[in-house]
Amino acid sequence: MTAANSKALQERAGITPRQMDHWYRAGYLEPFDRSNLGSGTPMVWPERTLKKAVLMGRLTRAGFIPKRAHELADLTLNAEGVEVVGLNYTARGI
C-alpha cells in the first residue's frame, strides 16, 4: 500500500469525513502535493499519512484530543526502534 483516497483513509483509520477534514485543515494530515490541483480534485494520501491517521484515530477514541494525538502519532512514527507494520505498530526489541 503506497497511497489511498480519502474514503480508504477514513475506513482504515475508523474516522469520519468531518474528522479527516478537520485534521487536514489543522495541518495534522498531509496529502500528496496539491499545489497544481483545483478544488473538487480528490486528495490522495501517502502511506505515512495513512499510518498517522490510524494512530490518531486510536488515540482520539482512547480520549486524547486531536492535537495531542497528532503529537503522539508523530513521535511514534519518528521514534527509533519503533516500526509501523501494515497499519499496526509494534515496538522492536521489547
N, C-alpha and C positions, 0 to 999 in steps of 0.2 A: 504494500500500500504506500503510495507516494503522495497522493492528493485525493481530495474528496470535495464534493459540492456541499452547500450549506445544509441540505436535508440530511446527508450522510453524517456530517459533523454533529448535528442535533441528535440524531438517533444513537450514535456511538457514545456521545457524552451524556445522554439522558437529560438534555436541557431543552427548553422551549425556544421557539424563534425569537421571542422577546428577550430572553436571557442572552442569546447569541448576539443579537443586535446591540444590546446594552454593553456587553463585554467588548464587542468590536469598537463601538463609539468611544468607550473609555480607554481604548488602546491596549486592552488585555489580550486580545486575539488579533493576529495579523494575517490577512490573506496574501496570496502571491501578489506581486506588484500590480496595482490597479491604475497606475498613472495614465495609461493610454486607453482606459475603458470609460465609457459613459455610464450614466445612471441606468438602471434596469439590466445591466450586464451581470450575469450570475458570478458570485465570488467562488474562487477555488482556493481551498485551504491546504497548505503543505502538511506533511506528516507530523512535524514538530508541533504545529498548532493543534492538530487533532489530539495528540497526546496531552497537551496542555489543557485543552477543553475537557478531556476525560477527567484529569486530575482536579480541575477546578469544579467540575460537576460533583464529584465525590466529596470534595471539601465543603462546598456550599450545602450539600444535603446533610453533612455532618454538623452544620451550624456556623461555619465560618462565613464572614462577609466576603463579597466578591473581591475586594481589594486585597484582603489578607490571603484568600485562596489563590489569587494571581501571584502574590509574592512567594507563597509556599510552593506553588507549581513550578515557578522559575527556579527556585532553589533546588528542588528535586531534579529537574531536568538538567541543571548545570552542575550538580554535585559529582565529585569524583567517587567512584565506587558504586554508583547507582546506575543501573542500566534499565531503560524503559523497553520492555519486550512486548510486541504487539501493542495493545492499549492498556496493558497492565504494567506495573512497575515492581521490580524486585531489587533488593539490596544484595550486591555480590559480597561474598566473604563474611556474611553474618549468619 
